[in-house]
Amino acid sequence: MQMLIRVATPDDIDTLFAIRTSVVQNHLSREQMTALGITPQVLADSIRAAPCVWIAEVEGQPAAFSMVDRAAGEVFAMFVLPGYEGQGLGRRLMAVAEAALFEQHERLFLITDGRDEIRANGFYQRLGWSMVDRLEGDDVRYEKSRVP
């Protein structure tokens, strides 16, 4: 399997939305994302401001992406197309996202759905993230510190 991790450009906006809306767990429609303020323009502005989104391609096809908020130290998004799960794309994308954030922060965070059936929780824990707080609804906050 030939895999490439590359920085996203504004030309990738439709691809990012296609991957994000394809997931089964933690699914959001484009309408729901718009209601949360996640629009093509917002993504394009973020991408233009600094490298903050990476796409994993398998055999030249976009299969997953990660996105960070560099100022906040947050892993904002991590999504893998259902047909590509379990191939190590998420692990590789998280390594890139974490490295970018650790350039500016000693402690990183992410927020996700904390329900037991959400597989992402085990994924983050296996990568050394610790759940530190339960938030509104079912959301939880994970944090990870730089290892000296």
C-alpha positions as CSV (number, residue, x, y, z in Angstrom):
1,M,0.0,0.0,0.0
2,Q,1.5,3.3,-1.1
3,M,0.6,6.0,1.5
4,L,1.4,9.7,1.4
5,I,0.8,12.4,4.1
6,R,0.6,15.9,2.6
7,V,-0.4,19.4,3.7
8,A,-3.9,20.3,2.5
9,T,-4.6,23.3,0.3
10,P,-7.7,25.3,-0.3
11,D,-8.3,23.1,-3.4
12,D,-8.9,20.2,-0.9
13,I,-11.9,21.7,0.8
14,D,-14.5,19.5,-1.0
15,T,-12.4,16.4,-0.2
16,L,-12.2,17.4,3.5
17,F,-16.0,17.7,3.6
18,A,-16.5,14.4,1.8
19,I,-14.3,12.6,4.3
20,R,-15.9,14.3,7.3
21,T,-19.4,13.5,6.2
22,S,-18.6,9.9,5.3
23,V,-17.9,8.7,8.9
24,V,-20.4,6.6,10.8
25,Q,-19.4,7.5,14.3
26,N,-19.5,11.2,15.3
27,H,-21.2,11.9,11.9
28,L,-22.1,15.5,11.0
29,S,-23.8,16.6,7.8
30,R,-22.7,19.7,5.9
31,E,-25.7,21.5,7.3
32,Q,-24.7,20.6,10.9
33,M,-21.2,21.7,10.3
34,T,-22.4,25.0,8.9
35,A,-24.5,25.5,12.0
36,L,-21.3,25.0,14.1
37,G,-19.5,27.6,12.0
38,I,-17.5,25.0,10.0
39,T,-17.8,26.3,6.4
40,P,-15.7,26.1,3.3
41,Q,-14.6,29.7,3.8
42,V,-13.5,29.1,7.4
43,L,-11.5,26.0,6.4
44,A,-9.9,27.9,3.4
45,D,-9.0,30.8,5.7
46,S,-7.4,28.4,8.3
47,I,-5.4,26.6,5.6
48,R,-4.1,29.8,4.1
49,A,-3.1,31.2,7.6
50,A,-0.8,28.2,8.4
51,P,-0.3,24.6,7.7
52,C,-3.0,23.1,9.9
53,V,-4.6,20.3,7.8
54,W,-3.0,17.1,6.5
55,I,-4.4,14.6,4.2
56,A,-3.5,10.9,4.0
57,E,-3.6,9.5,0.5
58,V,-3.6,5.8,-0.3
59,E,-2.6,4.9,-3.9
60,G,-3.2,8.6,-4.8
61,Q,-6.7,8.7,-3.3
62,P,-7.6,10.9,-0.3
63,A,-8.5,8.6,2.6
64,A,-8.2,10.6,5.9
65,F,-7.3,13.9,7.3
66,S,-6.3,15.6,10.6
67,M,-6.7,19.3,11.5
68,V,-5.3,21.3,14.3
69,D,-5.9,24.7,15.9
70,R,-2.2,25.9,16.2
71,A,-3.0,28.8,18.5
72,A,-5.1,26.8,21.0
73,G,-3.0,23.6,20.9
74,E,-6.0,21.5,19.9
75,V,-6.3,18.6,17.6
76,F,-9.6,19.8,16.0
77,A,-10.4,16.9,13.6
78,M,-9.2,13.4,12.8
79,F,-11.3,11.4,10.3
80,V,-10.8,8.3,8.2
81,L,-13.0,7.1,5.4
82,P,-14.7,3.9,6.6
83,G,-13.1,1.8,3.9
84,Y,-9.6,2.8,5.1
85,E,-10.0,2.3,8.8
86,G,-7.5,0.0,10.6
87,Q,-4.6,0.7,8.1
88,G,-2.6,3.1,10.3
89,L,-3.7,6.3,8.6
90,G,-5.1,7.8,11.8
91,R,-1.9,7.0,13.8
92,R,0.3,8.6,11.1
93,L,-1.9,11.7,10.9
94,M,-1.9,12.1,14.7
95,A,1.8,11.9,14.8
96,V,2.0,14.8,12.2
97,A,-0.6,16.8,14.1
98,E,1.0,16.3,17.5
99,A,4.4,17.3,16.1
100,A,3.1,20.5,14.7
101,L,1.3,21.4,17.9
102,F,4.3,20.5,20.2
103,E,6.3,23.0,18.3
104,Q,4.3,25.7,20.2
105,H,2.7,23.9,23.2
106,E,3.8,21.8,26.1
107,R,0.3,20.3,26.5
108,L,-2.2,19.5,23.7
109,F,-5.9,18.8,23.9
110,L,-8.8,17.4,21.9
111,I,-12.5,17.1,22.6
112,T,-14.6,14.1,21.4
113,D,-17.7,12.1,22.1
114,G,-17.0,10.2,25.3
115,R,-19.6,7.5,24.9
116,D,-18.2,4.0,25.4
117,E,-19.1,2.8,22.0
118,I,-17.1,5.5,20.2
119,R,-13.9,3.8,19.0
120,A,-11.9,7.1,18.9
121,N,-11.6,7.0,22.7
122,G,-9.6,3.8,22.7
123,F,-7.6,5.1,19.7
124,Y,-6.6,8.3,21.6
125,Q,-5.8,6.4,24.8
126,R,-3.5,3.9,22.9
127,L,-1.6,7.0,21.6
128,G,-1.0,8.3,25.1
129,W,-3.8,10.8,25.5
130,S,-5.5,11.0,28.9
131,M,-9.2,11.9,29.5
132,V,-9.1,14.8,32.0
133,D,-12.7,16.1,32.0
134,R,-16.3,15.3,31.1
135,L,-18.0,18.2,29.3
136,E,-21.4,19.2,28.2
137,G,-23.5,16.4,26.8
138,D,-21.4,13.3,26.1
139,D,-18.2,15.1,25.2
140,V,-14.9,14.5,26.9
141,R,-11.6,16.4,27.0
142,Y,-8.3,14.5,26.4
143,E,-4.9,16.0,27.0
144,K,-1.3,14.9,26.1
145,S,1.9,16.4,27.3
146,R,5.2,16.5,25.6
147,V,7.5,13.7,26.6
148,P,10.9,15.1,27.7
